[in-house]
Amino acid sequence: MKSPKIVDLTQTELVGLRIQTSTAKNETRSLWERFQKMLITLKVSKEIEKYSVQVFDMDTTTSKMNPHTEFEKWAAIASKHFSEVPEAMETITVSGKYAVFMHKGLPSNFPKTAAFIFGEWMPKSGFSVDQRPHFEIMPVGYSPFDSTAEEEVWVPIK
């Protein structure tokens, strides 16, 4: 896996749905199904990037995480696609310094990407994980069932 790009992200507002979940509960699919249905109802173009956002508690560190660790999970798009926030949706803002990695393959292969980021790159990088939202950007046409799919993984750093 390649080293990441380091990006200073300007304030970006996202609009979407959120749930409280854990890796063990694995409710991501149902969250995205609900979100996709809302986008269709709102007649939002399918030709947009989508954001999968994770917000962890302040005292959660990668060394304390386990499959039952609760976190906030978002399915979202950039707010520029709406003139106002649709009913039942909320906003979240992301900004600051991020390390941006590419994950290639199925979501089930993500633990390998995470092992590289947090087990190899982070300890050698001189950076540490910041307490801000983590997120992935799925490009137009992304499919979680495509073994050649690529997505950007944005890790907040300081």
C-alpha positions in Angstrom: 0.0 0.0 0.0 1.2 3.5 -0.8 1.9 6.3 1.6 -1.0 8.8 1.8 -1.5 12.3 0.6 -1.6 14.8 3.4 -4.5 17.2 2.9 -5.6 20.3 4.7 -9.4 20.1 4.2 -11.3 23.3 4.2 -14.6 23.2 6.1 -17.0 20.9 4.2 -20.6 20.4 5.2 -22.2 17.1 4.6 -25.9 16.1 4.7 -27.1 12.7 5.6 -28.4 10.1 8.0 -26.7 8.8 11.1 -27.0 5.8 13.4 -25.2 4.7 16.6 -23.6 1.3 15.8 -20.6 -1.0 16.2 -18.6 -3.3 13.9 -20.3 -6.3 15.6 -23.8 -4.9 14.8 -22.9 -4.1 11.2 -25.9 -1.9 10.3 -24.0 -0.1 7.6 -26.0 -1.8 4.7 -29.4 -0.9 6.2 -28.2 2.7 6.8 -27.1 3.1 3.2 -30.3 1.5 1.8 -32.4 4.0 3.7 -30.1 6.9 2.6 -30.2 5.8 -1.1 -34.0 5.6 -1.0 -34.2 9.1 0.4 -31.9 10.4 -2.4 -34.1 8.8 -5.0 -37.2 10.4 -3.4 -35.5 13.8 -3.3 -34.4 13.3 -7.0 -30.7 13.8 -6.2 -28.5 12.8 -9.1 -26.8 9.4 -8.9 -23.7 11.1 -10.3 -22.2 12.3 -7.0 -19.6 11.2 -4.5 -20.9 9.7 -1.3 -19.3 10.0 2.2 -19.2 7.3 4.8 -18.4 9.0 8.1 -17.4 7.6 11.5 -17.4 9.7 14.7 -15.7 8.0 17.7 -16.0 9.1 21.3 -13.2 11.3 22.6 -11.8 8.5 24.8 -11.7 5.9 22.0 -8.3 5.2 20.6 -7.4 2.5 18.1 -5.8 0.5 20.9 -9.1 0.5 22.9 -11.3 -0.4 19.9 -13.0 -3.8 19.6 -16.0 -5.1 17.5 -18.4 -3.9 20.2 -17.1 -0.3 20.4 -20.0 2.0 19.7 -19.6 4.9 17.2 -21.7 7.2 15.1 -22.0 6.1 11.4 -23.1 8.5 8.7 -24.2 8.0 5.1 -23.9 11.5 3.5 -23.3 13.7 0.5 -21.9 17.2 0.2 -24.5 19.8 1.2 -24.0 21.7 -2.1 -26.4 19.3 -3.7 -29.3 20.8 -1.6 -30.7 24.3 -1.3 -31.8 23.3 2.3 -31.4 20.3 4.5 -34.2 17.8 3.8 -36.4 16.7 6.6 -35.1 13.7 8.5 -31.5 14.5 7.5 -28.8 16.2 9.5 -25.5 18.0 8.8 -22.0 17.2 9.9 -18.9 19.4 9.1 -15.5 18.0 8.4 -12.2 20.0 8.2 -8.6 20.0 9.1 -5.5 17.9 8.4 -6.1 14.4 7.0 -4.0 11.5 5.7 -5.8 10.2 2.6 -5.2 6.6 1.6 -6.7 4.5 -1.2 -8.6 1.3 -0.3 -8.9 -1.1 -3.3 -11.3 -4.0 -3.2 -14.3 -5.1 -1.2 -15.3 -3.5 2.1 -14.6 -6.9 3.7 -10.9 -6.4 2.8 -10.8 -3.1 4.7 -9.2 -4.6 7.9 -6.0 -5.0 5.8 -6.1 -1.4 4.8 -6.7 -0.4 8.5 -3.8 -2.6 9.6 -1.5 -0.8 7.3 -2.8 2.7 8.3 -2.8 2.2 12.1 -0.3 -0.6 12.5 2.4 0.4 10.0 2.1 3.9 8.6 0.9 5.8 11.6 3.6 4.7 14.1 6.3 5.7 11.6 4.7 8.9 10.3 5.3 11.3 13.2 1.5 12.0 13.2 -1.1 10.8 15.6 -4.9 10.3 15.1 -6.9 13.4 15.9 -10.3 13.3 17.5 -12.3 14.4 14.5 -14.5 12.5 12.0 -13.0 9.8 9.9 -14.5 9.2 6.5 -14.4 7.5 3.2 -15.3 9.1 -0.1 -16.9 6.7 -2.6 -16.7 8.0 -6.2 -19.5 8.1 -8.7 -20.3 4.6 -9.8 -18.9 3.0 -6.6 -20.2 -0.5 -5.8 -19.5 -2.3 -2.6 -19.8 -5.6 -4.5 -17.1 -4.7 -7.0 -13.7 -6.4 -6.1 -11.9 -3.7 -8.1 -13.7 -0.7 -6.4 -11.6 2.1 -5.0 -12.4 4.6 -2.3 -10.5 7.3 -0.4 -10.0 6.8 3.3 -9.6 10.1 5.2 -7.9 9.7 8.6 -7.8 12.9 10.8 -4.2 13.6 11.9 -2.3 16.0 14.1 
